[in-house]
Amino acid sequence: MSTDRRSFLRHAGSAVLTAPFFVKEMMSKPPSGTLRLASFGGGGMAWSTLDGIASHSKVKLACVADVDSARLDKVKKKYPEARLYQDWREMLHKEKGQVDAACVGTPDFMHAPQAISSMRMGLPVYVQKPLAHDIHEIRTMMAMAKAKNLPTQMGIQIHSWKEYKTAVKMIQSGVIGKIKEVHTWSEKKWGDTAKLPTTTDPVPASLNWDMWLGVAPARPFIKEVYHPGNWRKRLDFGTATFGDMGCHIFDPVFSALQLGSPISVRSEGAAPNGESWALDTLIRYVFPATPYTEGKSIPVTWYDGDRIPPAEVRALLGTVKFPGQGSLFIGTKGQMLLPHIKMPVLLPEKDFAGYVVPAFEQTDHYFEFADAVLGVGKTSTPFEYSGALTESVLLGPLATRFPNTTLQWNGPKAKFTNSKEANGFLRRKYRAGWAVKGLG
């Protein structure tokens, strides 16, 4: 583990963005031998999450809370015994003592309130990526998970797949030497340059709009603008393309190089328009050196939408097709292309003609969490790891608010050292009546 990562983990949750003190309590496996699961969300990614965990032979889906009853059809059909709620706070209150763990698959801006409320009750949590919407929320979640000694997992399922496991081991084996720089990208476009409509639409009968808004500022319902999917584009609810895909694509980079907190982050694209995230971002990071990198620091550059690495970088692929999402590691002995959810490719291909790519066994990310709660093994993306990863990722969207400005980041103190204004975006104020202890 690098010195920078050790420093990050030692200080996480204990500096400027200090989380409240929590009494440490040891987590024991469910006494019945069956893990009773509560789920925040029932449709979309929440369905994939709860079903992925509940498919474990020793897991029973006990209850589900979803603000939109129309998104519970699959739950009702496959898990008819699960108790259903619209208010997640009511679910936690009524199900206290009746559940052993929780999973969170709601929009980004509600991850921390729901996860923190669950962990405060002693429940291990599985939280979909990104771990939270803001840096302060991440630090608070990391601190509570550590204080309560709870099994935790972030939903970056590909972390457990053979493609990413293989890439990490290949980089760490030194097959392409020390890493000089990394370029990583996604063609997705979770942003919007247009101003939002000023109209107001009727709220669907199945949806509790006030409950959907949760901790975010109140506003009228507008069809197709927020629920069920376009919230990812909006500043108050989502975390842009990088927040959506970065936690996946940046994960093997972060893991392979054992990165910790960056030294600096710089956006060279447009700023958000005040309502929605910008499109086509280019974000430059500089991280401290690790045992797997060359020089005193390592540059990592993110591109999304129509932004892609420059021609001279793409030329390193030779005849290999440039993928819509992935990463390119540039080393002292060659390059490695890692397309998203595909096996790594060593470049130039002729230089590695005799190399046999080792394939590592794929594991079930969901079952890994269930087993850890049941007292068997550990999770591979606990908040100790995934919190640090998500923090680095979310510094990118934050930097887009300050175009062409190099923001200097102090990881141990969790603050920018050269921008008081940027520090103002590390923590948001929750809507009146929705404060969660330690948040908002």
N, C-alpha and C positions, 0 to 999 in steps of 0.2 A: 504493500500500500504506500502510495506516495506521501511525502511530507505534507503537501498541500491538502490532500484528502483527509489525512489524520487531523490536521488543523481545523478543516471545515467541520468534521464530525464532532470534534471536541467542543467547538463553540456554537454549533447549530442550536438555535432555540434559547441561547443564554446571553445574547448580547443586546444590541439596541432594540431588536424586535423581541423582547423578552416574553416568553410564555409564562402563564401563571404557574405557581408551584402545585404539583400534584403528588399525592402520596403514592409511593411505589407499591404495587401489589403483584404477586406472582400469579401468572395465568396457569390454570390447571385445565386439563382436557375435560370435555363434557362428561359429567358423572354417568350418564345413561349409555355412553358409548355411541350415541347418535348425535350428530351435529344438527341442531335446529337453526335454520337460516332465516334471517330477515332481509328483505331486499328493498332498497330505495329505488323505485322505478320498476316498470314491468314491460315496457315496450322498447324497441330498438336495441341499442347496445345493452341496456339494462336486462332485456330478455336474454341475450347471449350470455351475460354474466351470471345471472341467477340460474339459468339452465345448465351452464357449464359446471357450476359448483354443485348444484342439486343432482346432477347425473351421477355423482359419487355414491357408491353403494351405502355409505354410512351417513349420508346427509338427507335431511328432510326439510323441504321448503315450508316454513311455518307461517310466514306472513309477508305481504307485499303492500307497499304504499305507492300509489301513483296518482298524480294530480289530475290525470285524464283517464277516466274509466274506460274510454274507448280503446285504450292501448293495453287492456288486460285480457283480451280474448285468448291468446295463447296460454296465459297463466291459468285461466279458468278451465281450459280444455285439458291441459296436461297435469295440472296440480289442483284438482277440485277441492282438496281439503285445506288449501292455504287460505288464511284469513286475509281479507282485503280491506285496505284503508285508502282514503284520499289525503288525509293529513298525516304526514310522517311523524309529527310530534305526538299525535294521539297513538300511533302505532307503538312508539317507544315506551310511552307511559303505560299502555294496557298490556304490552307484551313483556314487561320487565320480569325477569326470572323465567320466562318461557322460551327464550332464544339464547343461542350460544355464540353467534357470530352474525355479522352483517356485511352486505355488499352494496356498493354505491355505483349506480349507473345513470345518474341524472345529469343534466347539463353542468358544465364546468363550475359555474358560479355557486352551485349548491353542494359541491363535494365536501368542502371543509366543514360547514355547519352540520351536515349529517354525519360525517365521520367522527368529528370531535364529540358530538352528542352521544354517539354510540360508544366510543372509547371511554368516555367518562363513566359509562355504565359497566365498564370492564369487558366490552365486546371487541374481539379481534375484528378487523375490517379489511375487506378487499375493495379497493377504490379504482375505478377506471381512470385512464390517463386523460388529461394531465392531472396530477395529484390534487391540484387546487387552482384557483384563479389568480391568487396573489402570493407574493413572497412571504408575507407575514403569516398567512394561513399555512403555508408549507412548513415554516419553522415551528409553528405551534403544533401541527400534527406530528412532526418528528419528535418534538419534546415529549408530547403525551404518550406516544407509542413506547418511547424509551423508558419514561418514568413508570408506566404501568406494565412494562415487560410483555407487551401484547404481540402475538403473531400478526403481521401485516403484509399486504401484497398490493402492488400497483398493477393494473390491468394492461401490461404490455406483453401480451401472450407470446409474441414472436421471440421474446427474450429466451423462451424455453424451447424454441424450435431448432432443428439441426442446422439450418442455414446461418443463423446468427451465432450459434455456439461455435460452429466451425470457423467462421470469420474471426471471432475473438481469439481462438486458440492459434490460428495461423499468424495473426499479427503478433501475438505474444511469443510465438516460436522464433520470430526474427526472419521468416522466410523472405520478406522484402526489406530487411534491415530496420534501422531506426526510422521512425516516421517523421518526415519534415513538414508536412502540411496535410490537411484533410479538406475535401470539398463534399458537401452533402446537400441534397435537394429534394423537392417534391413539386410535382406539376399541379397540385390541387390549388384551388383559389377561394379560400375562406376569407373573403374581404368584400368590400363594396365601396365604390367611389360616389355613388348616387346618394342624395339625401333621402331620408325615409319619407314615406307618404304622410300627409297630415290628416288622413281620413281615420275614422274609427269604425271597426266592424263588430258585428254581434259576436259575443263569446259563445263558442259551441256549448251545447247543453251538457256535454260530458266533461267539460274542463272547468276546474276551479282556477280562474285566472289570477286571483290574488295569491293563492297558494303557489302557483307556478312562478310568479315573480319573486316569492320568498324574500331573501335579504336584499334584492336589487331595488332601485328606485321605482316607484309606481309609474305607470303609463297606460294608455289605452291599448286594447287588443287590436292588432292589425293582422289580418289574414296573410299567411305565407311569409311574414316578416320575422317572426320569432319562433313560434311553435308550429310543427315539431322539430324542424331541422336548421333553419337559417339563423338561429341564435348564435351559432359559431362565428358569424360575421360581425356580431355586435360587441362593442367595447365592454358593456356591463355584464355580458353573459358568457361569451366565448373567449378564446385566446388565439384567434387567427389560425392560419394554416400551420404555422410553426407549433403552436400549442396542440393542435390536433395531431399532426403527423410527426412532429419533431421528437416527441417522446418515444416513438417507434424507431424512426430512422437514425436518430442521434444516439440511441441506446447502445448499439454495438461499438460506436466510436468512443463513447464515454467509458464503456466497460473494458474494451480492448486496451485503451491507453491509460486506464485508471485515472481519469481526470477528476478534478475536484472543482473548486470555485474558479471562475475565470478571473484574469487580471483586468481585462477590459472588454467592452462590447460596443460596437459601432454599427448603426444602420445607415445604409446608403440608398435608401428608397424614399418613397413619399410617406408623409405622416398620416395618421388616421384623420378622418374628416369630422371628428367630434361625436359621431354616432357609431361608425363602423371602422373596422380595421382596414388598413391599406392593402392593395394588391401588389404582387410582384416585388417582394422584399428581397434585399440582399443584406445580410447581417454578418459582420466580421467579429469573431472572438479571438482573444489571445489567452491561452492557458499557460500556467507554469509548466516547466519541463517535468517529465516523468521518466522512469526507467526505460520506457518504450519509445521515447522521442529524441530527436537530435537537437542540439542547441539549448539555449537558456529558456526558450518558450516555444509553444506550438500554436500556429494559426489554424483556426477551423472556420470555414466560411459556409453559411447557409444561404440557399436560394429557393424561391418558390414562385408558383405561377409561371409567367413567361420568362422569368430570370433563370438563367442556367450558367454553369461555369464557363469561363472564356474559352475561345477557340483553341488556344495553346494547351489548355488543360484537357479539353475534350479530345484533342489529337492524340493524347496518350493512350486512348482506347484502340487505336488502329482501326481494324475492320470490325471490331466488336460494337454492336448497336448501343447507342447511348440510351439508357433506360429512363422512363418518366420519373422514377423515384429511386434514390439510392445514395451511395457514398463512394468516393474515390480516395483511397489512402496513397499518398506519394511517399515512398521510402527511399533509402539510400541505395537499395539493391533492385528496385523495381516498383511496381504499383499493384494495388489490389482494388478491383472494382467489386462492390457489393450491391447488386441490384436489390431492391426491397422484396424480401421473401423469396430470394433465389440464392443459389450457391455462389460463393465468391469466385472471381476469375482473376488469375495472376497475369500481369502484363509486363513487358511484351510477351505474347504467348509463346514465341519461339524460344525465349530464354528459360521458360519453365516447362518445356515439353515433357520432360521426364518426371515432373513432380506429381505425386499422387495426393490429391486433396483428401484429407482425413474427414470422414463424416462422423459427427457425434450424435449420440442417441437423442431423439426428441422426447421431451417430457410434457406432461399435461400441467399447464400453468394453473388452471383452476383446481385440479386435484391436489397439487402441491400445497395450496393454501388450506384446503380442507384437511389434508393429512397433518399439517403443522398444528392446526387447532386441535386435532384429535391426539396430538402428542407424538406424532411420527415425523421426524425430519424437520427441515426448516424451509422457509420461503426463499426464493432467489432474488426477488425484488422488494425486500422490506423497505419501509420508509427511510431507513438509514441510507440505503442506496438510491431508491427512487425519488426521495425528497431532494437529494443533491442534484440528481439528473434533471428533475423538473424545474428546480430553481434556475439552473443554467439555461434551460430552454426558455423559460418565461422572461428572463432578462432580455431576450431578443425582441418579442413584441413590445415590451416596455421601451426599449431603445428606439423603436420606430417613432415614438412620440417626439424624439429629439434628432431629426435627420442630420447626418454628416457631423455628428458630435461624438467624440470618443469619450465614453463614460467609464471612469475608473472605478472598479468594484473591489470593496474590501469584504471578502467572504466571512472571516471571523467576526467582524462587527456588523455584518449584514447591512451595508450601506454604501452608497456612492460617495467617493471622497471629493468629487469636483462638481457636484450638482445637487444643491439643496432641492431644486424643483423636481428632479428625477426621484429623489427620496420620497417625495409626496405621493408617488404611485406605488409604493411598496405595500401599503395597507389602505383598504377602502373602508368607508363608513357604511354600516348596514342600515337598512330602512328601520325607522322607528317601530318598536315592538318585535323586532326580529333579532335582537342581539343574542349572541351565544357567548357564554363566559369565555373570555380570552380572545374573542374575535369581535369584529364590528365596532 
